[in-house]
Amino acid sequence: MMTELERDITSRLDEVSGRIAYAAGKANRDPDEITLVAVTKTWPAEVVCAAYQCGIRDVGENRPEELAGKKRRVQEVLPEAADLTWHQIGTVQSRKSKLVVESADFFHALDRLKIGQRLSNQLQEYRWTLPVLLELNLSGEASKSGFLANNWEEDATQQENLRNVIETISQLPGLKLQGLMTMAPWGVHEELIRSVFRRTRLLAEWLQKEVPKVDMSQLSMGMSGDFEIAIEEGATIVRVGQAIFGQRHQT
């Protein structure tokens, strides 16, 4: 029998799944090609366990220490949840990179070469591979992390830098580059949000031609407030928290 929490999550998840399917249909895409990452930041491990019982298999955390601790707790409480994929979706400080290596299955926010090199060195010690996405700053906002790409279509310097970054990361042992990640600005008109997502997709296509040996097929774009726009513009991964779990707990 479902708990009240599981019923609530299931209801919200059904609604989100319907919205994903509708957005995919508008873009003539198969909704099955879109991965829904349920963002569980600030929620306790018990909520992750409930989400698992509701069918969620991908969860996302902003802080590596929260991911590591929550993953251990979930494995203790619910051993059958070993097939959960844990996504580190926030940027990582150098001193916390080992937590990502030890606990994350997918890293969305590789925002500087220093972190890439550090992760590579640590991954070689563990002898396993970590799929990663390159985080981009398409809006040019100083508050946002990521490699600058706010004028990539016209700025030859940005183009060269992005090419070099892609080539460098693709050669780092232990890292498996799979595409790009970005976030749209907050509180702006829908057309600007759409533009950021569209330009990210176009950049991925351009990079795929410029560096053919690198996989640029994954695009992590869109959160609770804009994931439908992201899907229409090509997102293959959406990161949704509040729409599934409600208002976040504050820490």
Number of C-alpha atoms within 10 A of each C-alpha: 5 11 9 10 15 18 15 17 23 21 13 17 22 13 14 19 14 13 15 23 19 17 21 24 14 11 15 10 16 12 19 11 11 20 17 25 23 27 28 26 23 14 18 14 22 15 16 26 20 21 25 20 16 19 11 20 19 21 25 25 25 19 19 25 16 18 24 19 13 21 21 14 17 21 15 11 12 17 12 12 18 11 10 17 17 23 27 28 26 18 20 21 12 12 9 13 18 19 19 24 25 15 19 22 17 22 26 25 25 27 21 18 15 12 19 22 17 16 23 23 17 18 20 15 10 11 11 14 16 19 16 25 24 27 27 24 24 24 19 16 12 9 7 17 19 21 21 21 21 18 16 18 13 9 11 11 11 17 20 12 15 20 16 13 15 22 16 13 22 20 13 17 19 24 23 20 25 18 25 25 29 25 23 23 16 9 8 9 9 11 10 13 20 19 17 22 29 18 18 28 24 15 20 20 15 16 19 18 12 14 15 11 10 19 17 23 16 21 27 31 27 25 23 16 13 20 23 23 24 28 29 20 24 22 27 20 21 25 24 23 23 17 17 22 21 11 9 13 11 7 6
